[in-house]
Amino acid sequence: MILVTGSTGLVGSHLLYKLVSSNEKVRAIYRAEKKLANVKSVFATYTSNYESLFKTIEWVKADLLDIPALSEAFIGITHVYHCAAFVSFEPDKYQILRKTNIEGTANIVNLCLSNAVNKLCYVSSVATLGNAINNEDITEDTIWNPEDDNSVYAITKYGAEMEVWRATQEGLNVVIVNPGVILGAGIWRYGTGSFFKKAHKGFKYYTSGTIPLIAIEDVVSIMITLIKSDILNERFVLVAENWTYKQFLQALAKSVHAKPPEKLASSWLLKLVWKLDWLKTKLTGKRRQLTKHIARSLSTETKYNSNKIKSVLNYKFKPIDKTIDTIGDFYLKK
């Protein structure tokens, strides 16, 4: 039996759809009843038969820090997809990020070991890769520098990867994927689905940086292929195309029949905005909308290289322009 963590997120819900559509026996972990609506929404995007597919999943309510509940979820499990993570770039969320991303992943790999799980697929991020030197492409071999001004999210996802690599030394078979920004339909309130919602309302500005993009279908297909393969203890960058933010925001606007952004938000303007956002949070207690690290990434040109996965699996990525158009159509229909 297959176990999926983070089953109500974008990756987890699409992975579930792919697995149950192939008649795989699946158990899925969830934390809150209300989040199950995300899974039904994703399923309903692709089929009218979503209720019956949803009911084939064995659902287990558990938290990554609740070891007794997790232990029950692991009974009879042979393969694990660990998709669960807490995503935030807010510095004051560091302890929550550590608990979920590092301690939670440690619990998952320890239970994989104690239950003799055959193989684990861990969903990491390009955030754990090192920074480019001399404008070189970033690959799986780019060295992480702990002395860099890394975001709290990157630090904790890197720590989670270290737990996975530690488990390989104790006998666990793993594969790690490091996807860029994942584009998928079905969840519109937050994550990348909210990009289409915001584009529909209209973007005024674009920025000078680049963004690494990949379709959710590619991420899920590669994960399943890797876990079924003989490939062990390897990591793979998953980025189909590196786009400029201007190109990306214009494509989003086009996909939902909205007006594209026409003004460039300079780096100094972004710096001013994130500082004002910090001040607003201090005064009102509201969550940060723009942090220093996000502002910096919006103005940074970075290129990620996925030649390793393309070579190993002879894989061809779905074109990003078609991906955006397809998701835009789904958004407008909903």
Secondary structure, 3 states (H helix, E strand, C coil): CEEEECCCCHHHHHHHHHHHHCCCCEEEEECCHHHHHHHHHHHHHHCCCHHHHHHCCEEEECCCCCHHHHHHHCCCCCEEEECCCCCCCCHHHHHHHHHHHHHHHHHHHHHHHHCCCCEEEEECCHHHCCCCCCCCCECCCCCCCCCCCCCHHHHHHHHHHHHHHHHHHCCCCEEEEEECEEECCCCCCCCCHHHHHHHHHCCCEECCCEEEEEEHHHHHHHHHHHHHCCCCCEEEEECCEEEEHHHHHHHHHHHCCCCCCCEECCHHHHHHHHHHHHHHHHHHCCCCCCCHHHHHHHCCCCCECCHHHHHHHCCCCCCHHHHHHHHHHHHHHC
